[in-house]
Amino acid sequence: MSRRPRRGSRRYTVVDDVTREAAIEAVLGRMQAGDSFTAATRAAAAQLDVAETTVRGWVTRSGRRPRRTARDVAALEAELALARELNRALARGHGVVVEGLSLR
């Protein structure tokens, strides 16, 4: 799905600093509300009619993109493992056979 009007030519959109900053803020706001980085940048890019990679670059270069630390990831994985085990116990307690449940 290309935004190019015809093969061999590109269309560039000039975005001023104020608009660029507003796009960065919009992406960060959507991420804080629960959207993924990809979904947030896709929405901003569509509004400005620029490439998603352009918006991703703006946010990344701004230095304000939230990142999960290794500790955060480990905590989330531990929560997920606990939830899986509780689901298995619940299923066993009710005599339900759970197929396709990952043993990871």
Buried (B, 14 or more C-beta within 10 A) or exposed (E): EEEEEEEEEEEEEEBEEEBBEBBBBBBBEBBEEEBEBEEBBBBBBEEBEBBBEBBBEBBEEBEEBEEEEEEEEEEEEEEEEEEBEEEBEEEEEEEEEEEEEEEE
